[in-house]
Structure formats: structure tokens, C-alpha cells
Amino acid sequence: MADPKGFMHTPRGGPARRSVPVRLRDWREVYEPFPAEALGAQAGRCMGCGIPFCHEGCPLGNLIPEWNDLVHRGHLVEAAERLAATNNFPELTGRLCPAPCEGSCVLGINSEPVLIKQVELEIAEWDAASGLDPRPPLRRSGKRVAVVGSGPAGLAAAQQLTRAGHDVVVFERAERIGGLLRYGIPEFKLEKSVLDRRIAQMEAEGTRFSTGVSVGVPEGPNGPPEVPGARAPHAVDKAAGELLAEHDAVLLACGSTVPRDLSVPGRGLAGVHFAMEYLKPQNLACEGSIAESPVSAAGKRVVIVGGGDTGADCLGTVHRQRAASVHQLEIMAAPPATRAGDNPWPTWPLVFRSSAAHEEGGERLFGVATTELVGDSRGALRALRLEDVVLDTASGRPRFTPVAGTGRELGAELVLIAMGFAGPERGGVVAELGLELDSRGNVPVDHGFRTARAGVYACGDMARGQSLIVWAIAEGRAAAAAIDRDLMGDAVLPAPIRPGQPALA
């Protein structure tokens, strides 16, 4: 174990954030460097539990107590090896994952949990600074695999399949590789140079990337909205049938990209955008692909509808664009400040969470619903009408009941809809392959990630539904192991157990 009494004498303490006035002047990541001595002390808080529940909390099954002990003792080479054994992209999870492992930490029963996520990130950054050496395959299988989609699930699967010796090509319809990592996550949360160095490693290992390529028949009316600055309309560059004919297996990792809409009067007013219509062009501007975003919050009163991570990403972007004011709306009531009695350990705690963006300004409103978007005489947005709501579960089916007399207007010239996503696009590759969607709007797969179409697999948000980055990577790894086994008869890849489901034995 690490320090036998570290959890008794060392309080939890993470890295400092750059001051708000400073960081709002740029798009760099918000955190200051974390001193090595502080990292060792934080890793030393790990109790080396006989039953490490952090493993259960982490979908990847990261070997957390092992690398905590190694970091505490200064053995970073071995710690990086342990981390790479279960996680292809710890530099991404260390920045973007909400850390369910920490919610399962035994120390969290009566104290602050171990700073697992930061320790993971620091190991990954040390490893990157030492050089992300490529790990080319020891064998060549002669099998060809196509991966459609370059988000975290597709990239994880591609890297694993390449390392298993297969010839892998990743198809991405956007301008550059990364999917939501590149176009949905703002620069202040993930500087894209971090993503680029990992892609360079994958290329050195033999993974091939093909960008600007759409796979499948043209999108139907249920596809995503047109995004300013995107490659649109998406041309049908490669038929799915052609892809199947050229490869031994096709893995669909296209994500959950159909946005949930706000179906209220006035939805068609100018000034109302989906979150991805707003976030992508700003990321393109940060990368220099376009001069500036065509959707700007500068000088405007902004309202973000949705209180989740995507809403927070919009919030931080709005601040950097110098909005006049910003409100973020959440239909649920404010969660408790600490773990409630009916939310026992080690269940992931539903508690009030704030991101760096919330520290930068704006006002959060909980328990409110938008009833109408109000325009001016020119057809441009000028306000929202909203009312307080309460969650009613008496009928057995949750619904939100308006609170009488709480209707009011909130002025706005820009509304950003960040209400989550409702599954993969119904057109494109899904339609051409004739894949039926389940009751939740996702592509159904068996425990081997096989779809109803022979030779076609699916993983990540496309099959699971909108979820966490750590789940996407775990599913990509597991899908790669399943494909490797189907192609070769004996998989050389580790197959992580999916909690609540049988292992890929």
C-alpha cells in the first residue's frame, strides 16, 4: 500500500485554478501545474483496500491502488505501465471524466476520497513528457477492420485492434480526427495538442485515418442540425456496403449525435441554437480553421437550457466571448450539497457540482422549465418565458408540474439548447445497413458488440446511449477484444468486464 497513515494526516488537495480574470483572456486549460511532492502525498492517502471498490466504480477497471502506491514511492515508470494496461487515454479521462472511482473510494465513507483523477492525469502527463512511444503489433493478422467514428470509443477500439495486428482504418466525416473530443469539448477543458499527440502515436503504430468521409446513405430528417463551420452537407463518400466488402469487420462508433430539442412556441426564432451549433465553430476558430465563430455571445444576454456538462461547456465559452449576462437553466431541483441518506456509498453520489465555468460567473436556476421563446417585430429572440416546476412521481411515471403564479420573462438574445442527445442518427450508415433501433433509440448489440448485421459491430454512445468518456473507452476496448476473438478465434486483447453484464469470456 502507499502511506499506511497517509489518509489520517494528509488532507485532500488538488491543483489550483488560474485566476478568473487571467483565464478569461485566453482559451488555455484552467488548472495550474501540480507539484510532484504534492502528488506523492495525495497518492499516499490511498488505503490499499483489501477490496478496492474504486475498481467497481471505474468502468475500465483501472488498477488504482497499485499505481497510487507506485506514485507515492516515486516509481512513475511502473505506474505508467499499470495505467496503460487498462486505459488507452488517461490524459483524456484525467481531464474529462467525472471520476466515479472517487465516488466509490472507501475513504469517502467518512472523509474526502483519494484524489484519483488527478493522480491519473499526472501519471499520463509524465508519460507523455517522457515520449509516447508507439507500441506496434508483434504479429500481423492479415485482417482488415474499419472503424466508423473517431470519438473516444472509436479511437480506443482502433488502437487496440491495431496493436492486435489488424489493419485498421478510422473513417471520420469531419475535418479532423477526434469527434466530440475535438469539436464538442472546449479548449479550456482539453487543449487539442493533447489529443493530437495521442493521434500521432496511433499513426506511428499503424492506425490509418481517413477524414472528410461520410459513410452510408444520405441523412434523413432525424440527422443532426447543420453546424456553422462544418463540412455540410455531408456527402455520401462511401457506401456501407462497400465498406463491408472491403473489410473483415466494421465497427460503428458514431456516437449519440441527435440533440434533444426544446419544443416550445418560438423555437424557430433567430438566436436559438443547439449546443453543438455553438461549440464546434468556436473550436474551429481556436484551431485556426476559421477566422471567428459565426455564433457569438459577445455583448448578448445568454440563456443556456440544460444544467449538465455540455451546458457548462457552453457557459465557459460564453464567458470567454464576453457575454453581457448568462443564465443556466436546469429543470431538476438543486441536488443536496452532500451525499443524501438514501444515496449510500458506494453508489455514485448525486450532489451539487460546480465546474470551473460556474466559478467564472453567470447564474444557475434550478427547478425551472421554458414555456415559450419570445421574439421581437423582426423575428429575433428577445426573451424566454419560464416557470418553476416540481417533480411529481405520484402516478408512477415522473412528470414536472408547474407551480402556479411563477411564470416570468427572462431577457435573452441568444439561447443555447444543451439538453443532451437522443441516440445516433437515423439516416446514414444506420439506415443503409438496415439496423433497427431499440426503445431508447440506440443500436442494439449482444454481449459481443455484434449488431443484427453480420460483420457489423457497434459500441460507445451509439449502442449504450449518451454516457461518460470512461464508458466510451471501456466499450471501445471491449468491442475490440470481441472483434479480435471473432476474427482470430483466440483474442490477444484484454476484455474488460462490463459491470452488470457477463465478461467476454
Summary of the structure (lengths in Angstrom):
residues: 505
radius of gyration: 23.1
end to end distance: 30.4
largest distance: 70.1
contacts: 1723
relative contact order: 0.13
helix: 32%
strand: 16%
